[in-house]
Amino acid sequence: RQVDPLFTFDLTDAAHPRLLGELEMSGWLDFMVPMGDRLVALGHEDVTDPDGSRHMSLAVSLIDVSTDQPALLSRATIDGAWGWVPSSNDDFAKVFRVLPEANLVLFPFSSWDPQTWRHIGGVQLIDYFQDHLTKRGVIGNAGWVERGVAHGTDTVLTISSEVFQVMDIA
């Protein structure tokens, strides 16, 4: 099964943790950023159609952990097949940025478009709200994009193997 469970625990008595709830969702989570009673998570959606065809894509999930039973509130999938970020799991904090003051999630990514047989990549922008995520757009870049860095609330700096860009995202 391509299911990633997320468990919540009561740690009031740390010597005796107690399982509170579980959320099952398609795919898996690679990195989570706590935002109060929400989690913003980078991972993959992995869905198998009734005809047996499998679709995997990079995804950002918004999860409510305010109650004992966690709930998936919203998921934004990234265009293309599979998808990856230019970092190891240990360094995702460097590339996957949640900026609550700007209501923004941003990260560099690459994926493959199976229809055009072309590479897709850039810095993905996702608007982050208390109960949903909305894809804003992709900042394209020449070369292999390594980083997207917010500079204030209206500017993103992108760095690739070929160019440094300053982008107005207002």
N, C-alpha and C positions, 0 to 999 in steps of 0.2 A: 504494500500500500504506500502511496505517495502522500502521506499525511504527517504533519509535524504537530505533535501535541505541545501545548503551552500549559504549564501547571502553575497554580498559585498556592502559596503556603502561608500559614499563620506562624510567625516566628516570635510570638509573645514569650513563649518558653523555648529559647533557642536550643536547649538540650533535648527538646521533644517537639520538633516541627510537626505541624498538622496540615495535611493536604486539604485545601479548601475547594478548589475547582480545577476544571480542565477545559481547554479550548482545542478542538481539532479543526485544522484548516488544510486545504490542499497545498502541496509544496513544502517549503521549509524556510526557517529564518536563520540568517547568518549573523546578524548584528542588531542589537536593540538599544534604543536611547530612551531612558525613563524621562517622562515629562509630567510629573505629578501623578495623577491617576490615569495617565495614558502612557502607552509605549508606542514609539515610532520605530518600525523595524524594516531593515533591508533583508531581502531574501529572494526566493523564486516561487512563482506559482507553477504548479505542475498538474495539468488537467488532462484526463483521457476522455475523449468523446465516445459516445455510444458505438461508433463504427470502429473503435480501437485506436484511432490516431491520437498521438500524444503531443501536447503543446506545453512547452516550458518557456517562461519568460521571467526576466528580472521584475521584481515587484517591491513596492513599498506598502507596508500595512500599518494601519492605525488601530490599536487595540485598547479597549476600555478595561482597566483593572481596578475600577472603583468599588466593585462588589466582589463577593467570594467567587462568582462565576465570571471569568474573563469573556469578553465579547469582541469579535472582529467588527469594527465600525465601518471601515473603508479600506479599499485596496486599489492602488494605482499600478497598473502593469505597464511596462516599458515596451515600446515597439520593437519588433524583431524577435528572432528565436534565441532562446537560451539567455544570453546576456551575462556580462560580468563587469566588475569594477577593477581598475588597475591597482590592486593592492592585495596583500595577503589578509586573511581574516584577522590576524593580530593587529593590523594597521588600519582597519576600517574606520576608526575614529578620526583618522587623518583625512579621509575622503568623503565620508558620509556625514553631512552637516545638517543639523536641525537648528534653525534660527527662529525661536519663538517671537522675538521682537519684530521680525519681518514677516512672520507667518509663512516661513519658507523652508523647504527641504531642498538641498542641492547636492549633487554628486556626479563625478565623471563616470561614464559607462561606455561599453562597446557591446554590440550585438550583431547578429547576422540576419539579413532580410532574405528569407528563402524564396520570395517571389522574384526579386530582382537579382539575386545572387550577389548582393553587395554588402559591404560592411556599413553599419550604422554606428555613429558614436558622437560624443560631445559631452556637455554638462547638462543633465536633466534638472529642470526646475519644477517643483511641485508645491502648490499652495497648501499650507497646513492650517487646519482649523480644529476646533475642539471636537467636532464629530464627523469630519470628512476630509479627504484629500482630493485635490484636483490638479491634474497635470497642466502646467502653465505653458511649457515649451522646452525646446532643446537649443542650447547654444552650440552651434556647429563650430568646428575648429579644424584646421589643417593638421594632419599628422595624428599621432596617438595621444589622446588627451590624458594627462596625468592628474591634474588638480583643477578644482573650481573653488575659489575663495571669495567669500562675501567681503565687500569693502563698503561699509555703511549698509543702508537698506535698499539702495537703488543701483548698486554697481557690483558686478561679479568679475573677478579676474580669472582668466583661464590660461593654463599653461599646458602646452603640448610638446611633442618632440620637435616641432617645427616653428611654433610661434607663441608669443605672449599676447593676450588680448585683454582689453578693458571694455566691458559691455555694460551699457545702460539697460537695466531690466525693468525700469518703471513702466 
